[in-house]
Amino acid sequence: MSILNSKFGLIYSQLKVWFGKKELEIPNIEILPGIFLVMPVSSNFDTNFRTNCIVIGTPGEEALIIDPSPFNDTEYKNFLSIIIRIGKTNSFKFSYIVITHSHGDHHKNAPRFAKELSIPLIMSQYTLERITKKKGINYFDGNVIHIVNDGDDINIGKGNFIKVYNIPGHDEGQIGLAPENMQWFIVGDLIESNRTVVIGGEEGNMTKYFHSLERVIALSPQWIIPSHGSPLKSVDFLVKTLTHRRERENQVKNLFLEGQTPEEIVKSIYRGTDKRLWPLALENVKAHLKKLKDEGSVKFE
Ligand SMILES: [Zn+2]
């Protein structure tokens, strides 16, 4: 009987594939009352790579959509249907799309999505400039864009506001969002719950990264909601990340003072790590060295 059942199951799922009805539901969950995570695939290079799109709203009132970034057409269509379903179920009036920072896995297809819903996009001035520099001046053609600054409030209905916080370091223009009662804090890529964040390139700055971690830790929100991975209770993980970064910085400093080049430092520290990750590790090492140089702890040209 069980064999028959499983055979039937196999044939049934195969039929669904043949007739194009294979379920392609994108993972989604309500993590706190009125806060939903929808997790589309957001990278062309790794089909396991997902970005949390966060929907926040008050039933019957305004709602925000943060970092919608489905990577291709099929993912976009499935994503759109889930957002519409969440909107209907909760009687949300979608008012804005927020882009936390300039990296592609946070805004792929967001301009198209904003036009489809006829709502404006919100981002920092740096994020707008950085994206149009990378993607071209026409990237946001047909979109309405609102620029926000640190301390600005965004209305989410029934007298509820969430505040904008500048949290640079991973990306110069990155913004976080949190309500006044600090029940949660949306941190973008300040941390990822299952990977180390890269700090480097033109938009990265390790000194600012440390300050941003310290800033959110001091605010002590109950929940941290990152863009990749699951939400985290309390700021413990941020404290751990900061401690780890300080230790790493000490290691980098000592090896540099022993005469090692950044490339040699990567080899020393990340010996046991997948070599494909070394270029990213090199970014982090260079960012630590720049911070140490700015503080006067090391000298180099
Ligand atoms: Zn990023």
Boltz pocket constraint, residues with backbone or C-beta under 6 A from the ligand:
constraints:
  - pocket:
      binder: B
      contacts: [[A, 101], [A, 103], [A, 170], [A, 171], [A, 189]]
      max_distance: 6.0
